[in-house]
Amino acid sequence: MMKEVQRANVYGFLARLFSYPRRETFQIFSHEDIFEAFNGLGEKLVTQANQIIELLRALGHEEVREEYVQTFGHVISAECPPYETAYGESHVFQQTQGLADIAGFYKAWGIDIASDAHDRLDHISAECEFMSFLLLKLDYFSSKDEKEAEEICIDSAKKFLEEHLGKWVPIFSALVMKKSPGGLYHKAVKLLKEFIEKEVEISGIEPVVYAEKALRSFAFDDQQCSQCPSPRGEGL
């Protein structure tokens, strides 16, 4: 079974993979130790991850940025939005409630939204970054034998996975694969989907997965773009 740090590294990789490909972030994929993040994933997922890393390096920053925009748009894609609350109940109250619930998880762990962030906290990269943060915390608490804090952290990670990532990653992945057949982000969401499925299995949870028809008809503020930083906090 993967250790918490390994799982955190994979979530961190996914967070960067699905964030807008800024040059400074993209440079992370050129580091040789990026491959170490996937130790223990299993042969199939390791192969997929390695193929993505090699493709990122082959394409280069500019081409990856172009493909990102083609897939997710400058503002947002109505076909495969990378925002959780674009899925599920269509009523605006449900969307607001969903955002408030996610914010509650972040605030409970002392994570503030970056002052210069214009993107939403329900972006796939933000949610993966949060899971990475929780797992690093879990590893720390385990190393210090802080049992109570460890249990709280485990419970938070399971709950966030069950109520959030585990519910919408399957539909998000399916829509991206349809939008970008054979492209970089087709491979990326395939890895994301299979990793989340693995996480759900080892966590012993049963998320209520959204069906494809759960994609909302929605309108976002023009100021909310997919090119902005994720939530930040200690360790992020």
N, C-alpha and C positions, 0 to 999 in steps of 0.2 A: 504494500500500500504506500502511496506517496506521502511524504512527510509534509507538515504544514508549510514549511518554507518553499518546498518544491511547488505545491499547489498555489501559493502566493505568487511565485515567480511566473507561473503560467497565466494567472489572472492579470498580473502586471503586463505581461507581453500582449495579451488580448486587449487590454485597455489602450495600449499604445498603437496597436494594429488598427483599431477602429476609431482612433482620434484623428482629427484632421492632420495630414502628414506634413507638419512643419519640418523644416530642415534639421533643427536641433534634435527633435524627437526621432526623426528618421535615422540619424546617425547611430542610434542605439542598436539598430539592426545590423550594423557592420562589425560589432564587437564579437570576437570569437566565442566568448563565454556565454553568448545568448543561447547556444545549443544546450548548455547545462540546465537551463530552466525546465527542460522536458524529460530529464532523467526520471524514470519510473512511470512514465505515462502509458507504456505499452507500445509494442512495435508499430502498430498501425498509426497511432496518434503521433508518435515520434517521427515517422516517415512523412506524414502530412505537414507537421511543423517545419521539418527541414526543407521540404519543397517550397513552403511559403517564404522562408528566410532566403533561400537561394533565388526565388523569383523576385523578391524585394530588391535584392542586390543587383540582379540582372536588369531590372526595369529602371532603377534609379529614382531619385526623389521626384523629378518633374513628371515622369510618366505615372508614377504611383498617385501623385496629387491629381492628375487629370482623370485617372480612373476612379478615384474617390469622388470627385465632383460629378462624373458621369453616373455613378451609382447612387449617391446620396444627395446630390444637388448642392448648390451654393448655400441655399437657405434650408430646404428640407425636401426630401423625396416623398411624394404622395403614394408612390408604389411600394417602397420598403423603408419607411421612416425608422431611424435608429433610436427612437424615443419610446420608452415603455408605454406611456399613457396615450400614445397614438392607437393603442389596441384596447379592446375591452368595451365596456359600456360607453355609449356615445354621448351621454348627458355630460355637460360641462362640469356639473357638480362632481361626478365620478372622477373626472380627470383632475380636478383641483384636489380632491380627497387623496387620489393616488400620489400626487406630487407631495402633499403634506405628509403622507406616510413615509415616503422615501426620505424626506427632509428630517423626519423624526429619528430615523435610524442614524443618519449622519450626525445630527446634533447630540444624540445620546452618547456618541463616541468622541465628542469634542471636535468634530470636523465642520469647519466653516466654509461656505462657498467663497472661492477666490473673489476678491473685490473687483477684479478686471474681467470676470467671467460673464459672458452673455449667453452662453449655451445653457440648456436645461439640465437639471440634476438627475433626470431620468434617462440621459443618453447612455447607450450601451457601454461606452468607455468609462463613464463615471461609475456605473454600477460594478463593473469588473474591477476598477481601482479600489472601490470600497471593500469588495471581497478580499482583495489582496491585502489590504490594510488589516482587516479582521484576522486573517490567517497569520500574519506576522505578529499581531498582538497575542494570538493564541500560542504561538511558538514561544514568545517571551514569557507568558504566564506559566507555561509548562516547564520551562527551564528554571523558573524561580519557585516551582512547586506551589504556586498560588491557586489552589484548587477551586475556590469559590469564583475567582475572576476567570479562571479557565472555563468553568461551566457556563458562566454568563456569556462568554465569548462564543463558545460552541453553540449555545442556544440562539444567539443573534445571527450567526452565520447560517444556521439551518433555517431560521425563520425568514431571513432575507432571500435565501435561495428558493424557498418554497413559495413565498408570497410575491416574489418579483422575478428574478432571472429565470427561474424554472418555469414560470408561466408564459413568458413572452418570447424567449429565445427560439423555441421551435418555429413559431410563425414568422418571426423576423428572419430566421435563417432560410426558410422556404421561399419567402418573397425575394430575398437578395439573390438566391440561386436562380430564381426565375428571371430576375432583372439582369443578372450578370453571368450568363452561362459560360463556364470555362474560364472566367476571368479571375483576377487576384482575389476579389472579395467573395467570389463563389467558393474558392478554396478556404478563405478565412472563416466564413460562416459555417462551413462544413466542420472545420476544426472546433469552432466555438460550440456548435450544437452537440458534437460528440463528447467534448469535454464536460459540458454542463450535464449531459445525460449520465456521465460517469460520476460526477459530483452528486447528483440526485440519488444515484444508486448507493454510493457509500455513506450518504447522509441518512438513508432510510426514510426519506420523505416522499410525498405523493402530490406534487403541484397540480392544480387544476389548469391544464394547458389551454390557451386561447386557440379557437378555431380560426381558419383563414378569414371567415366572414366577420371576424371580430375587429378587422381594421376599420378605424373610425373614418367618418367624413369630418375633417377637422381643418382649422385655420390657425396658423401660428403667427405671432407678431413678427413683422419683418426684421425686427432687431434681434430675434433669436436665430442665431446661425449655428452651423455645424463646424465652425472654424475656431472655436474658443476653448479655453482651458477647462479642465474637469475640476470637481470639488477637490480642495486641498486640506490637509490637516497634518497632524503629527505623523511622520513616517511616510507621507505620500509624496 
